[in-house]
Amino acid sequence: MKVLIATGGTGGHIYPAISLADYLAKNYKNMSFMFVGNSDRMESTIIPELGYRFLGITAAKFNGADNRLAALKTLYRSYKECIRVVESFQPDIIVGFGGYVTVPVIMAGVHCGVKTVIHEQNSFAGMANKALSHFVNKVITVYPNVGSSFPKRKVVNLGNPRESAVLDLTVDKRTLETNGFDISRKTLLIVMGSLGSVTVNQKMTEILNRMKEKNYNVIYVTGKNNYDDMIGKVAESENVRIVPYIDQFRVASACDLIISRGGATSACEYMALGLPSIIVPSPYVTNNHQYYNAKSMVDNGASFLIEEKDLDADVLLDKVDELLGDDMKLQNMSKAAKAMSHPYAARDISELLFKVAGIKYE
């Protein structure tokens, strides 16, 4: 089966798309892939480095665009280019993982009569996906509540392909020994995305210094751009480690609690791992969608939510102390998170693609 995948802009769009392609390549015969994304965003380097064929185009953003006429012209040029790509590659199905770059790709597929599917990772539907939902064959969701934003007959709640990574994971607390921790203690992981958060880092100086007095371990991930500044302000201690980045999925699996942003990929990983979380959603993202991701997890008992404007040392430390001091509460949050997860998402989505494309899989 030939699969054309449109994705880009953020890791929340890109990594689920890669996870799906990896699963299809591993588990089915005669697979062929082409990715289309922004020519100037992170996908233009990440995807080719993984060995996948990639075409970069110029996307047009309408939400907040200063010049909508110019955006419309850009969209039309990209649409015409994508028609040529579809006619050349001749995919059996096209899958869009969100972001404005998916619009010309999906619409080119519709124009050429190719079956199309979109994936909505967040609990708040993006503008591009809402528009495309009227043209595609199926809409895959992660959060059941977002289904109401799309035509009901097209919605299938199958989860995020990233969740399926948990099936191949061996949880090993000894992972934490590499940081010199006493693994008889509970461990808190704090991570604010691959680039970190300047605003949160500013608030964390006092918090981390006070955490040195606690009887739990702390791993604080600054993001690559903020490490030097942070390590200069907070000296590491017996129970506090500061690092620029980690293998988040593997390390998180060995931790007892995480404090994090509410990005779609991260949130679904915590669900799959059954990892209790305190979410500090970024207020700087489109449609405040991280807040809605967190709210969905809170409503199901898997998380607590602290908005960035309310984040201070006393508030955060009190909540961490409360959770790490209550094993029953952690267990209940873990069960709630797993109940929201879709560990077989990659398999289920793959089977749906074959069905929509009308192809029997081997």
N, C-alpha and C positions, 0 to 999 in steps of 0.2 A: 504494500500500500504506500502511495506517495502522500506525504503530509506536509502542507505548508503552514508554518507557525508564525503568527504575528505577535510580537511582544517587545516591550522596551520601556525605557525611562527610569524605572526603579527596580530594585531587587525583588520587590513584592510581585512584580509582573514577570520578571525574567526567570527567577529560579524555579517557580512551578512549571514553567514551560520546558525548561531544561530537564527537570525531573520526569516529566511525561515522556519526552523524547528518549531519555535514557531507558525508561521502563519499556517502551515499545521496541527499541533497538535490541534490548536484552531478551525479551520474551517472545518476539514474533519474527517470522522469517520474511525476507524480501521487503524490508522497510527502506524507505528513502525519505530524506528530510530536507527542507529548505526553511531557513528562518529569515524573516524580514523585520527590521527594526530601525531605530533612528541611527543615522550615520555618524552622529556626534555624541552619543550617550554611551553608558557603560556596556551595553549589550554588543556594541560594535567591536569590542576587544574580548569580552568574556566568551561569547558564543564561538567565534572562530578558533580561539585557543583550545576549546573542547573538541575541535575537529568537525564541527557542523558547518555546512554551507550557509553563508550569511550574505544578505543583501541589505545595504544601508540606504534609506531614503530620507527625505526631509519631511517631517510631520508638521501638521498645522494644529495649533492649539486655539480653540475657540473660547474656552472658559477663561475670561479675563483678558482675552486678546485685545491689544490696543487698536489694531487695524483689522477688522473682520473681513474687509474686502481683500486685503493682502493674504489673510489666512485662507480665504476661500480659493484664491488663485493657486496657492501652494497645495491645497488639498486636491484641486483638479489635476495639477501636474503630477502629483504622486499617484492619484487614481489611474491616470493614463499609463504611467510607468508600470503600475501593479497589474494592469490588464495584460501588458506585454509579458510580464513575469509569469502570470497564471497560464497564458497561452503557450509559453515556452516550457514551463515545468510540468504542466498538465497534472495537477494534484488530484487525488481522489477526494480529499477533504481539506478544508482550511480551518484552523483553530486560532482564535484570537484571545490573548490573555490580558487584555485591557491596555489603556493608554491610547492617546490620540493616533499613534502610529497604526493601530489596528483598523481604523476607519477606512482608509483607502484600500487596504488589503482585503478586508471582508467584502466591501462593496464591489471590488473588482471580481471577487469570486462569485458574488450574486449575479453580476452582469454576465459572467461566462457560464453560468449554470452549474457551478460547483457547490456541493454541499458545504454548509458552514456551521460552526459551533463557536460560541464565546464562553469564557470562563470569568466569573465575577468572584474575586478573592475576598472582598470586603463585605461588611454587614450593611454598608451604605452604597447603593449602586452608583457607579461612575457615569458621567454624562455620555461618554462615548458608548459604553455598553447599553445604556438605556435607549439610545438612538438606534444602535445596531440590532437590538433585540427584535425589532419589528420585521427584520429582513432575514435573520438567520434561522436555521432549522431547530437548534436547541440552545438553551442557556443553562450552563452548569453553575451551581452555587455552592458555597461553603456554609453559610448561615441561612437557616430556613426562613428567617424573617425578611430577608432581602428579596425573596421570590415574588413578593407582592409588587415589586417595581417593574416586573416583566410580564409579558403575556403568559398567563397561567399554564396553558397547554404545552408551552415550550420548556418549562422549568424542570430541571432534574437536580436534586440536592445530593451531590456525590462527594463533595469535599475538595481538598487541595492535594495535588500529587505529592507535595513535600511531606505530607503526613505519612506516606508509605515508607519513608526512610526508617521509621521506627521498627519495621519488621526485620530489618537486617542489623539492628543495633544490639550490641551486648553491653548492658549497663555494668560499669565497674567502678566502684568507689575509689579504687586504687589510682584512678586517673588523677585524683586530687593530690596524691602523694608527690607528684612531680612539682607541686608548688610548695612542698615542705609542710603541708598542713597535718594537723592531728585529725585523722579521719574518723575518730570517735565523736568528734563534734559535728553539729549540723553546719551546712555550708550555704551561704547566700551568694548568688551571682547577680551582679548589677551590670547591665549592658544597654546602651542607648543607640544601637544601630552601628553599621560598619564604619560610619564616619564620626560617630559619637554626637554629643550635643554640647555646644559651647555654653548654652544657658544652664543646663543641668550640671555641667562640670563646675560652674561657678558656685552652685549651691552645695556641691558635694564635699568641698574642702572641710568644712566644719563637721559634716555628717561622718565622713570617713575617720577623722581624728577621734571622734567620740566612739566609733565602732571598735577602735583598738582596745577598749575597756570591756568589750562584750565576750561572752563565752562561745561565740560561733565564728566560723571562718568567713572571710569576705573576699570575693574576686571582683575587682572593679575594672571594667573594660572601657577605656577612654575613647577609643577610636584612634586611628593612626595619626590624625592631624592634631590631636590634643594631648598626646602622651607626655611629651617633653614638659609642657606647661604644668600638667597635673603632678608628675613625679617630682617636680621641683617644689610643689606646695605641700605635698603629703608624703611623709616618709613611710615606707613599708614597715610592718611590724610582724610579730609572730603569727598573727591571725588575719592580717590584711595584705593582699597582693594587688598591685596595679599593673595592668598589661595593656598594650595597644590593641590587641585583637586575640581571638581564640577560635578554635573549632567549636562553634557555639552549640551545635546539636549534641556532640559527644560530651562536652563538659557539662552542659545543662542537665544531661541525663543523670549525672552523678550528684547533682545539687538538690537541696531540699526546698528552696524558694528562689524565685527570680524577681528582680525589679527591672522593668523593661518598657520601651515604647510599645505602641499597639499596632505595629505594622502587620499586614496580612500574613506574610510568611512566618514571622516570629510567633504570632498568636496561634497559628495552626500547629506549629511545632510543639508549643507548650501543651496544647490539647492532646496531641498524639503521645507525648511523654507522660501525661498526667502530672504536669509540674505546676504546683500552686504558684500564683503570680500576683504581683502588685504592678498594675499598669499605670504608667505616667504618659498618657497619649500626647503626641506632638500637636501643639495648637497651630502649627505652621503648614499643615497639609491641606490639600483640596477637600472641601466639604467637611472638614473636621472628621474625616472617616475613621481615624484611629480612635477617637472617642467612642464612636458607635461600635467598633470592634470590641473595645474594652467593656462597653455597657452590656453587650450581649453575653460576654463571659461572666460579668458580675451578676447579671440576672439569673444565670444558671448555677451560681455558687462556686465558680472556678477561680475567680479573681477578686481583688479589691482595686478600686480606682482612686488615684489621687491626681487631680489636675495640676499642671505645672505651676499655675498661679498660687496653688495651695501648698506647694511642696516646701517644707522647711524641716529643720533638724528634728524638732520635737514630734511633729506629725509623723514623719517617716520612721523614726526610731521607735516610737510607741507601737506602731503597726507591726514592724518587724519583730519586736520583742513579743508582742501578743501572739503572732503566728508561730514563730519558732519555739515558743514556750508551750504550745498546745498541739500535741501530736494528733489528737482526734480531729481538730479543725483542719490540719494539713492533710490528713487522710481523706476527709470529706471533700476538700477542694480538689484533691488528686482524682477522686472518683468522678466528680462533676466534670472535670476537664476531659477525662477519657470518654465520658458519656457523650461529649460534644464532638469527638474526633471521628475521622473516617480513615482508619488505617489501611483500608484496601482501595483508597481513592484512585491511585494510579491504575490499578487493574480495572476498576469499574468504569473509569473514564475511557480507557483504551477500548474496552468492549463496546461502549456506546459509540465511539468513533467508527468502528467497523460496522456497526448496525446502521448508523446514519449514512455511511458511505455505500452501504449495500454490498459489502465484501465479507466473505467468510474468512475467518482468521485461522491460522495454523499454529 
